[in-house]
Amino acid sequence: MSTYNKPGSKRPSYSSGSKPAGSNSRFSSRTSTSGPRTASRSTSTSSTPRSSFTGSKTSFSSRPTTRPGSKPFGRSPYKSGSSRPSSNRGGRGGKKSSFERIDVSRFISKATIVEKEEIYLPTHTFADFNIDPRLKAAIAHKQYIYPSPIQDKSIPHALEGRDILGIANTGTGKTAAFLIPIINKILLNNKETAIIIAPTRELALQIEKEFNEFAVGMKMWAVSCVGGAPIFAQIKNLRRGCNLVIGTPGRLLDLVKRGEIDLSTTRNVVLDEADRMLDMGFIDDITFLLEKTANDRQTFLFSATLPKPIEVLISRFTKDPVRVIVKTRDTSKNVEQDVVRVARGIDKIDVLCELLSNSAEFKKVIIFSEMKHAVEKLSNELVKRGFKANSIHGDKRHNERQRALKAFKEDQIDILVATDVAARGLDIPDVTHVINYEIPQTYDTYVHRIGRTGRASKKGVALTFVS
């Protein structure tokens, strides 16, 4: 636990390997902050509570101008002027009105070094699956040999046409678990169509990218339909014909209302990160879209948690789903979790900058904040102080968000300040630290945030600021 005391106290280093502020840093030089600060980090792992908190297109250069055959996604008789169900659109600015009470001690946990760990032994290899040889070749080209647990347990049932309910932590390979069966269906019948609904535009574009890697040379196409991007470009691509539509609930609903997407013959539906979409207030939009799909659809529903509204969707829109549960623990054993206590009278931004100056540890950092304007303000302040930072949040233009995310992935910047649009599903390699600039609204949110680090068996650190 790190504590920042009153000005004037002696300042030891944050940890034994840290550098003093002002030392050579990957984050570049920064303006010095006024007044000395004190930082010390405890090594205690006691489970005794310390305190408690109460808180209220992707372009396709190889795509032909015209395509043979009929357009699977054509215009719909559903008119744009028809009535739309009312919804609490949390995804468009809505916010939960209250906080969950979280014991701060839950934010403190040392990373576990496991010398011998039980390894999951898959029942199949990808070569064993009863899928088209072209798809097997594409999987082999990606150097995939053994499926992850969620893939191993769900793909055989999905290939039989069963509905799938997958409960698994983020980063467990859920995308391939639904893309492989759907692509195989399209190879068997090129009139098959699918709709994939994701909570954020970043996740939708990531799914599209993975689809393109699997489906290269197979003469099938996907169109991403996400908010913040030009809708008329998406309409143009939809009119050219495609097999998959991948998008966020609000934009998909708008396109259905305009008559640009006809879901009446769509027999494959995916809800990815379903619990996050419900948290964002998209329950009415999702229900509306599912009601428009074919009755004999195959449904894939993936979620990290199983709240009651998800159970309602399961009972209404799935038929005897195969439940695949591979979630074993809330937080990764590879993530060291701690809190940073900020004493009264100390400016929190100064504390943050002092930590970030330690380039030996803080190499690639995601900082989460609750409000869009706070994220932008914090990002601008970090840039002003000499750090290489950028931000993503719901009020930022689509192209700006994509540029910021690309720069972070390619190490052009070292700090990404974000709202929870970055907390789910995004695969960003080598994130060393996740910092919660404020205490998250719920513990589930905390779990998903810190899941951005400690991935692929690498060690990560999660720090939460508390007062």
Stockholm file with secondary structure:
# STOCKHOLM 1.0

chainA/1-467         MSTYNKPGSKRPSYSSGSKPAGSNSRFSSRTSTSGPRTASRSTSTSSTPRSSFTGSKTSFSSRPTTRPGSKPFGRSPYKSGSSRPSSNRGGRGGKKSSFERIDVSRFISKATIVEKEEIYLPTHTFADFNIDPRLKAAIAHKQYIYPSPIQDKSIPHALEGRDILGIANTGTGKTAAFLIPIINKILLNNKETAIIIAPTRELALQIEKEFNEFAVGMKMWAVSCVGGAPIFAQIKNLRRGCNLVIGTPGRLLDLVKRGEIDLSTTRNVVLDEADRMLDMGFIDDITFLLEKTANDRQTFLFSATLPKPIEVLISRFTKDPVRVIVKTRDTSKNVEQDVVRVARGIDKIDVLCELLSNSAEFKKVIIFSEMKHAVEKLSNELVKRGFKANSIHGDKRHNERQRALKAFKEDQIDILVATDVAARGLDIPDVTHVINYEIPQTYDTYVHRIGRTGRASKKGVALTFVS
#=GR chainA/1-467 SS CEEECCTTSCCCCSSTTCCCTTSCCTTCCCCCCSSCCCCEECCCCCCSCCCEECCCCCCCTTCCSSCSSCCSSCCCSCCTTSCCCCCCCGGGTCCCSSCCCEEGGGGCBCCCCCSSCCCCCCSCCGGGSCCCHHHHHHHHHTTCCSCCHHHHHHHHHHHTTCCEEEECCTTSSHHHHHHHHHHHHHHHCTTCCEEEECSSHHHHHHHHHHHHHHSTTSSCCEEEECTTSCHHHHHHHHHHCCSEEEECHHHHHHHHHTTSCCCTTCCEEEESSHHHHHHTTCHHHHHHHHHTSCTTCEEEEEESSCCHHHHHHHHHHCSSCEEEECCCCSSCTTEEEEEEEECTTCCHHHHHHHHHTCTTTCSSEEEECSSHHHHHHHHHHHHHTTCCEEEECTTSCHHHHHHHHHHHHTTSCSEEEECGGGSSSCCCTTCCEEEESSCCSSHHHHHHHHTTSSCTTCCEEEEEEEC
#=GC SS_cons         CEEECCTTSCCCCSSTTCCCTTSCCTTCCCCCCSSCCCCEECCCCCCSCCCEECCCCCCCTTCCSSCSSCCSSCCCSCCTTSCCCCCCCGGGTCCCSSCCCEEGGGGCBCCCCCSSCCCCCCSCCGGGSCCCHHHHHHHHHTTCCSCCHHHHHHHHHHHTTCCEEEECCTTSSHHHHHHHHHHHHHHHCTTCCEEEECSSHHHHHHHHHHHHHHSTTSSCCEEEECTTSCHHHHHHHHHHCCSEEEECHHHHHHHHHTTSCCCTTCCEEEESSHHHHHHTTCHHHHHHHHHTSCTTCEEEEEESSCCHHHHHHHHHHCSSCEEEECCCCSSCTTEEEEEEEECTTCCHHHHHHHHHTCTTTCSSEEEECSSHHHHHHHHHHHHHTTCCEEEECTTSCHHHHHHHHHHHHTTSCSEEEECGGGSSSCCCTTCCEEEESSCCSSHHHHHHHHTTSSCTTCCEEEEEEEC
//
